């Protein structure tokens, strides 16, 4: 790939009331470290790289991009406020400016963050999801359904394990009411309720644009968790390094899976990723049901690209180095997405050419 001007954009907004949790690796500090690692890697590939931190001023971003004239925007903008859905708006804005952008387009980002909408779309496309998948906007709605316990309850518009804790798996209607009430009150959004699947859990990494590649499967191993902690990828298990969940949960990559099941998991993940409009790179979380069939828990467009974990770890197992991974992500930005008309609408208009007025002759 030729030398490019790459603008790496990330969300630097921080709430004044935000309190850091000891051992929490999802903090702004860790984010900035990741962005700097990515920038160094891209520079090592020969690209000119500029890091742009965006808080709340799109007009300033527009002016800066106009001066820089980057070939591509490396999108690392992630919502940091509960219930915010600006990831999709940022991606739409960049495309309206006319720049190629890495990762999924606005539609894919919006669908993947609205979990119930994405799951409903998957179900309509014939892709298996957990049974009892229901969006609950008011606690009173619980009595309208016939539930099959155990269930898992989490916020309907969050990701990265936010809102998932030890008490998210419930076995009674009383516990269900309490957890739904907590989600609605704490996160100011509906609660997503689903049948809790006790089977094996897999993270399926996907890479590419028009031609997708399924990376080696990663299995989440909960076997070392104490009996009182449910086997779920909670916020603590993902980010809080001092927690029991983090210390006792491990990821096995490549996962030990018989070939037929591995192929079925991969096919299901690709269909789910394409169905929500994913592009470039992604991760699909899947659990095996009682019949041994894969069901999609979540489609994650633009997952974490930090070195050595998640997608990068799966890519490494496939023989794709970290620099090669970032290069592939950029390449996909120029591949598509398909049917995406390149139509910038925030361009600076050219001065209108003055029309010569006809000379009126006296009658």
C-alpha positions as CSV (number, residue, x, y, z in Angstrom):
1,X,0.0,0.0,0.0
2,X,1.2,3.5,-0.9
3,X,2.1,6.0,1.8
4,X,-1.1,7.6,3.2
5,X,-2.1,10.6,5.4
6,X,-4.0,8.9,8.1
7,X,-6.1,10.8,10.7
8,X,-6.7,8.6,13.8
9,X,-9.8,10.1,15.6
10,X,-10.9,9.1,19.0
11,X,-13.4,10.3,21.6
12,X,-11.8,12.4,24.3
13,X,-15.0,13.5,26.0
14,X,-15.0,12.8,29.8
15,X,-17.8,13.4,32.2
16,X,-16.8,15.6,35.1
17,X,-18.6,13.2,37.5
18,X,-16.8,10.1,36.3
19,X,-15.0,8.3,39.1
20,X,-12.1,6.0,38.2
21,X,-12.4,2.4,39.6
22,X,-9.2,0.8,40.8
23,X,-7.8,-1.6,38.2
24,X,-10.3,-0.5,35.5
25,X,-8.4,-0.8,32.2
26,X,-11.3,0.9,30.2
27,X,-10.2,4.4,31.5
28,X,-9.3,7.3,29.3
29,X,-5.7,6.8,30.2
30,X,-5.6,3.3,28.7
31,X,-7.5,4.5,25.7
32,X,-4.8,7.1,25.0
33,X,-2.1,4.5,25.4
34,X,-3.8,2.3,22.8
35,X,-4.2,5.2,20.4
36,X,-0.5,6.0,20.6
37,X,0.4,2.4,20.0
38,X,-1.8,2.3,17.0
39,X,-0.2,5.5,15.7
40,X,3.3,4.2,16.1
41,X,2.4,1.1,14.3
42,X,0.9,3.0,11.4
43,X,3.9,5.2,11.2
44,X,6.1,2.1,11.1
45,X,4.2,1.1,8.0
46,X,5.3,4.3,6.4
47,X,2.1,6.4,6.7
48,X,1.9,10.0,7.9
49,X,-0.3,9.8,11.0
50,X,-2.1,12.6,12.9
51,X,-4.0,11.8,16.2
52,X,-7.1,13.9,16.6
53,X,-9.0,13.9,19.9
54,X,-12.7,14.9,19.5
55,X,-14.7,16.0,22.5
56,X,-17.7,17.9,21.3
57,X,-16.9,20.3,18.4
58,X,-17.5,18.8,15.0
59,X,-17.1,22.2,13.4
60,X,-13.5,22.3,14.6
61,X,-12.9,18.8,13.4
62,X,-14.3,19.7,10.0
63,X,-11.9,22.7,9.7
64,X,-8.9,20.6,10.8
65,X,-9.6,17.8,8.4
66,X,-10.0,20.4,5.6
67,X,-6.4,21.6,6.4
68,X,-5.0,18.1,6.8
69,X,-6.7,16.6,3.8
70,X,-6.2,13.0,5.0
71,X,-6.6,10.1,2.6
72,X,-8.5,8.1,5.2
73,X,-10.0,8.5,8.7
74,X,-9.0,5.7,11.1
75,X,-12.1,5.6,13.2
76,X,-11.6,5.0,16.9
77,X,-14.5,7.1,18.0
78,X,-16.4,5.2,20.7
79,X,-19.3,6.5,22.8
80,X,-18.3,7.0,26.5
81,X,-21.6,8.2,27.9
82,X,-24.4,5.7,28.8
83,X,-27.1,5.7,26.2
84,X,-25.2,7.9,23.7
85,X,-25.4,6.8,20.1
86,X,-23.0,9.2,18.5
87,X,-20.7,6.5,17.0
88,X,-23.1,6.2,14.1
89,X,-23.5,10.0,13.8
90,X,-19.7,10.5,13.7
91,X,-19.3,7.9,11.0
92,X,-22.1,9.5,8.9
93,X,-20.5,13.0,9.3
94,X,-17.2,11.7,8.1
95,X,-18.7,10.2,5.0
96,X,-20.7,13.3,4.3
97,X,-17.4,15.2,4.4
98,X,-16.2,12.8,1.7
99,X,-13.4,10.9,3.5
100,X,-13.0,7.1,3.5
101,X,-13.4,5.7,7.0
102,X,-12.2,2.5,8.5
103,X,-14.6,-0.1,9.9
104,X,-18.4,-0.2,9.6
105,X,-20.6,2.5,8.2
106,X,-23.1,4.5,10.2
107,X,-25.9,2.0,9.7
108,X,-23.9,-0.9,11.0
109,X,-22.7,1.0,14.0
110,X,-26.2,2.2,14.9
111,X,-27.7,-1.3,14.5
112,X,-25.0,-3.0,16.5
113,X,-25.5,-0.6,19.4
114,X,-29.3,-0.9,19.5
115,X,-29.1,-4.6,20.5
116,X,-32.8,-5.4,20.3
117,X,-33.1,-3.9,16.8
118,X,-30.0,-5.8,15.6
119,X,-31.2,-9.1,17.2
120,X,-34.7,-8.6,15.7
121,X,-33.1,-8.1,12.3
122,X,-31.1,-11.3,12.7
123,X,-34.1,-13.3,13.8
124,X,-36.0,-12.0,10.7
125,X,-33.1,-13.1,8.5
126,X,-33.3,-16.6,10.0
127,X,-30.2,-16.3,12.1
128,X,-30.6,-18.0,15.5
129,X,-30.6,-15.8,18.6
130,X,-31.4,-16.6,22.3
131,X,-35.1,-17.3,22.9
132,X,-37.2,-14.9,25.0
133,X,-35.3,-11.9,23.6
134,X,-37.5,-9.0,24.7
135,X,-37.1,-5.3,25.2
136,X,-38.7,-4.1,28.4
137,X,-39.3,-0.4,28.7
138,X,-41.3,-0.4,31.9
139,X,-41.3,-2.8,34.9
140,X,-45.0,-3.3,34.5
141,X,-44.5,-5.0,31.2
142,X,-42.8,-8.0,32.9
143,X,-46.2,-9.5,33.8
144,X,-47.3,-9.6,30.2
145,X,-44.8,-12.3,29.2
146,X,-44.4,-16.0,30.1
147,X,-40.7,-16.2,31.0
148,X,-38.4,-19.3,30.9
149,X,-35.7,-18.9,33.6
150,X,-32.8,-18.4,33.9
151,X,-32.7,-15.1,32.1
152,X,-30.0,-12.5,31.6
153,X,-30.8,-8.8,31.8
154,X,-28.6,-6.0,30.5
155,X,-29.0,-2.4,29.1
156,X,-30.3,-2.4,25.5
157,X,-27.9,0.2,24.1
158,X,-24.5,-0.5,25.8
159,X,-21.5,-2.6,24.8
160,X,-18.2,-3.7,26.3
161,X,-20.0,-5.4,29.2
162,X,-21.4,-2.2,30.6
163,X,-24.3,-3.0,32.8
164,X,-23.6,-6.7,33.1
165,X,-22.8,-7.9,36.7
166,X,-23.1,-10.9,39.0
167,X,-26.8,-10.2,39.5
168,X,-27.6,-9.9,35.8
169,X,-28.5,-13.6,35.5
170,X,-31.9,-14.0,37.3
171,X,-33.9,-17.1,38.2
172,X,-37.1,-15.6,39.6
173,X,-39.7,-13.0,38.5
174,X,-38.9,-11.0,41.6
175,X,-35.2,-10.8,40.7
176,X,-36.1,-10.0,37.1
177,X,-38.2,-7.0,38.2
178,X,-35.4,-5.7,40.4
179,X,-32.8,-6.0,37.7
180,X,-35.0,-4.4,35.0
181,X,-35.8,-1.6,37.4
182,X,-32.1,-1.0,38.1
183,X,-31.2,-1.0,34.4
184,X,-34.0,1.5,33.5
185,X,-33.1,3.8,36.4
186,X,-29.3,3.6,36.2
187,X,-28.8,3.7,32.4
188,X,-32.0,5.6,31.4
189,X,-32.7,3.1,28.7
190,X,-34.8,-0.1,28.2
191,X,-33.6,-3.4,29.5
192,X,-32.9,-6.3,27.1
193,X,-34.0,-9.6,28.5
194,X,-33.0,-13.0,27.0
195,X,-32.9,-16.6,27.9
196,X,-29.5,-17.4,29.5
197,X,-27.7,-20.0,27.5
198,X,-25.3,-22.1,29.7
199,X,-23.3,-23.6,26.7
200,X,-19.8,-22.7,25.4
201,X,-19.2,-19.1,24.4
202,X,-17.1,-18.0,21.4
203,X,-15.8,-14.7,20.1
204,X,-15.6,-14.8,16.3
205,X,-13.2,-12.3,14.8
206,X,-13.9,-11.2,11.2
207,X,-11.6,-9.2,8.9
208,X,-12.0,-7.8,5.4
209,X,-14.1,-5.8,3.1
210,X,-15.7,-7.4,0.1
211,X,-14.0,-10.7,1.0
212,X,-14.3,-11.6,4.6
213,X,-12.0,-13.8,6.6
214,X,-13.0,-15.7,9.7
215,X,-10.1,-15.6,12.2
216,X,-9.3,-18.5,14.6
217,X,-12.1,-18.9,17.1
218,X,-11.6,-17.7,20.7
219,X,-13.5,-19.5,23.5
220,X,-14.2,-17.8,26.8
221,X,-13.4,-20.2,29.6
222,X,-15.4,-19.6,32.8
223,X,-14.5,-23.0,34.4
224,X,-12.3,-21.3,37.2
225,X,-15.0,-19.0,38.4
226,X,-16.4,-19.6,41.9
227,X,-19.8,-21.2,42.0
228,X,-21.6,-18.0,43.1
229,X,-20.5,-16.0,40.0
230,X,-22.4,-16.7,36.8
231,X,-20.4,-17.5,33.7
232,X,-21.0,-14.2,31.8
233,X,-18.7,-11.7,30.2
234,X,-19.4,-8.9,32.7
235,X,-17.9,-5.5,32.9
236,X,-15.6,-6.7,35.7
237,X,-14.5,-9.7,33.7
238,X,-13.6,-7.5,30.7
239,X,-12.0,-4.5,32.4
240,X,-11.5,-4.6,36.2
241,X,-8.1,-6.3,36.6
242,X,-8.4,-6.5,40.4
243,X,-11.8,-8.4,40.3
244,X,-12.3,-12.2,40.7
245,X,-14.1,-12.3,37.4
246,X,-11.1,-10.8,35.5
247,X,-8.6,-13.1,37.3
248,X,-10.6,-16.3,36.9
249,X,-11.9,-15.8,33.3
250,X,-9.6,-16.6,30.4
251,X,-9.8,-16.8,26.7
252,X,-8.5,-19.8,24.8
253,X,-7.4,-19.0,21.2
254,X,-7.5,-20.9,19.1
255,X,-10.4,-22.7,20.6
256,X,-10.6,-26.5,20.6
257,X,-13.6,-27.1,18.4
258,X,-14.5,-30.0,16.1
259,X,-14.3,-28.9,12.5
260,X,-18.1,-29.2,11.7
261,X,-19.1,-27.0,14.6
262,X,-16.3,-24.5,13.9
263,X,-17.5,-24.1,10.3
264,X,-21.1,-23.6,11.5
265,X,-20.0,-21.0,14.0
266,X,-18.0,-19.2,11.4
267,X,-20.8,-19.2,8.8
268,X,-23.3,-17.9,11.4
269,X,-21.0,-15.1,12.4
270,X,-20.4,-14.0,8.8
271,X,-24.1,-13.9,8.1
272,X,-24.8,-12.0,11.2
273,X,-22.0,-9.5,10.5
274,X,-23.2,-8.9,6.9
275,X,-26.9,-8.7,8.0
276,X,-26.3,-5.7,10.3
277,X,-24.1,-4.0,7.7
278,X,-20.7,-4.7,9.2
279,X,-17.6,-3.9,7.3
280,X,-13.8,-4.0,7.6
281,X,-13.5,-5.8,10.9
282,X,-15.8,-7.0,13.7
283,X,-16.5,-9.6,16.3
284,X,-19.6,-11.7,16.8
285,X,-20.3,-13.3,20.2
286,X,-21.9,-16.7,20.1
287,X,-23.1,-19.2,22.6
288,X,-24.1,-22.9,22.0
289,X,-27.6,-23.8,22.9
290,X,-29.0,-27.0,24.5
291,X,-29.1,-28.7,21.0
292,X,-25.5,-27.8,20.3
293,X,-26.4,-25.1,17.8
294,X,-24.7,-21.6,17.8
295,X,-26.9,-18.6,18.7
296,X,-25.7,-15.0,18.2
297,X,-25.5,-13.0,21.4
298,X,-24.2,-9.8,19.8
299,X,-22.6,-8.3,16.7
300,X,-19.8,-5.9,17.6
301,X,-18.9,-3.6,14.8
302,X,-15.5,-1.8,15.3
303,X,-14.4,-3.8,18.3
304,X,-11.2,-3.0,20.2
305,X,-8.1,-3.1,18.1
306,X,-5.5,-3.0,20.9
307,X,-2.4,-5.1,20.4
308,X,-2.4,-8.6,21.9
309,X,-6.0,-8.9,22.9
310,X,-9.4,-9.6,21.2
311,X,-9.3,-9.3,17.5
312,X,-5.5,-8.7,17.3
313,X,-4.9,-11.9,19.3
314,X,-7.1,-13.9,16.9
315,X,-5.4,-12.3,13.9
316,X,-2.0,-13.2,15.4
317,X,-3.1,-16.9,15.7
318,X,-3.9,-16.7,11.9
319,X,-0.4,-15.5,11.2
320,X,-1.4,-11.8,10.8
321,X,0.9,-9.5,12.6
322,X,-0.4,-6.3,14.3
323,X,0.9,-4.0,11.6
324,X,-0.7,-6.3,9.0
325,X,-4.0,-6.2,10.8
326,X,-4.1,-2.4,10.8
327,X,-3.1,-2.3,7.2
328,X,-5.9,-4.7,6.3
329,X,-8.4,-2.5,8.2
330,X,-7.3,0.5,6.1
331,X,-7.4,-1.5,2.9
332,X,-11.0,-2.4,3.6
333,X,-11.9,1.3,3.9
334,X,-11.0,1.7,0.3
335,X,-12.9,-1.4,-0.8
336,X,-16.4,-0.2,0.1
337,X,-18.8,-0.6,1.6
338,X,-20.8,-1.7,-1.4
339,X,-23.7,0.5,-2.6
340,X,-22.3,3.4,-0.7
341,X,-22.5,6.4,-3.0
342,X,-19.6,8.8,-2.7
343,X,-21.5,12.0,-2.3
344,X,-19.9,14.7,-0.1
345,X,-22.4,17.3,1.0
346,X,-20.3,19.4,3.4
347,X,-17.9,20.6,0.7
348,X,-17.0,24.3,0.4
349,X,-19.0,25.8,-2.5
350,X,-17.1,27.5,-5.3
351,X,-17.8,31.2,-5.8
352,X,-20.6,31.6,-8.2
353,X,-19.6,33.0,-11.6
354,X,-21.1,36.4,-12.1
355,X,-23.6,36.5,-14.9
356,X,-23.4,39.4,-17.3
357,X,-26.6,41.4,-17.1
358,X,-28.1,42.3,-20.5
359,X,-27.8,46.0,-21.3
360,X,-31.3,47.5,-21.5
361,X,-31.6,49.8,-24.5
362,X,-33.8,52.9,-24.1
363,X,-37.0,52.5,-25.9
